[in-house]
Amino acid sequence: MVARNDLPAERNRTGMTERGVVPVTMMSSPGTGRTTLLERTITDLAARRPVAGVEGDQETRLDADRIGRTGCAAAQVNTGAGCHLTRR
């Protein structure tokens, strides 16, 4: 099932590389401090380069709101019952 995401993922990587975008993916269990780490990282990096975030969550936009309060653009993607998105 994941293999069908290979081509779109490669297109994303190529497009980001061509534009000088450095994507960072962070995953962890709830309550491990991931959003706090992102807030600090964004604050530290924002003075040197543009920063934006895409926050994935099953139901809420709480983390995206926290990321947005750092001043960076933050988009929310709700995944529903799953922990990741898959192409249909």
C-alpha positions in Angstrom: 0.0 0.0 0.0 2.8 2.4 0.8 4.5 1.7 -2.5 1.8 3.7 -4.4 3.0 6.8 -2.6 6.6 6.5 -4.0 6.0 8.5 -7.2 4.2 11.4 -5.5 6.8 11.4 -2.7 9.6 11.6 -5.3 7.8 14.5 -7.1 7.6 16.3 -3.7 11.3 15.7 -2.9 12.3 16.9 -6.4 10.1 20.0 -6.2 11.4 20.9 -2.7 15.0 20.4 -3.7 14.6 22.6 -6.8 13.2 25.4 -4.6 15.8 25.1 -1.9 13.3 23.8 0.7 14.7 21.6 3.5 11.9 19.4 4.7 12.0 17.9 8.2 9.7 15.2 9.3 9.2 14.5 13.0 7.1 11.7 14.5 6.7 10.6 18.0 4.2 9.4 20.6 1.8 11.9 22.2 3.3 13.8 25.1 7.0 13.4 24.2 7.6 17.1 23.7 7.6 17.1 19.9 5.6 20.4 19.6 7.7 22.1 22.2 10.8 21.1 20.3 9.3 22.4 17.0 8.4 25.7 18.7 11.9 26.2 19.8 13.4 25.1 16.5 11.2 27.4 14.5 12.0 30.3 16.8 15.7 29.7 16.4 15.6 29.2 12.6 13.2 32.0 11.7 15.8 34.7 12.0 18.0 32.9 9.4 15.5 31.5 6.9 11.8 31.3 6.2 10.0 28.5 8.1 6.6 27.0 7.6 4.9 23.9 9.2 2.4 21.3 8.2 0.9 19.7 11.3 -0.8 16.3 11.1 -3.3 15.3 13.8 -6.1 12.8 13.9 -8.8 15.4 15.0 -7.6 18.7 16.4 -5.6 21.7 15.3 -4.1 22.4 18.8 -0.5 21.8 17.7 -0.9 23.8 14.5 -2.2 26.7 16.6 0.8 26.4 18.8 3.2 26.4 15.8 1.3 29.4 14.3 1.9 31.4 17.5 5.6 31.3 16.7 4.9 33.5 13.8 5.5 30.9 11.1 2.8 29.8 8.6 1.2 26.6 9.8 -1.2 24.3 7.9 -3.3 21.6 9.6 -4.0 18.2 8.1 -6.5 16.1 9.9 -6.0 12.4 9.2 -9.2 11.1 10.8 -8.9 7.8 12.5 -5.4 6.9 11.1 -2.0 8.2 12.0 -1.0 9.0 8.4 -2.4 10.0 5.1 -2.6 7.6 2.1 -3.5 8.3 -1.5 -6.9 7.1 -2.6 
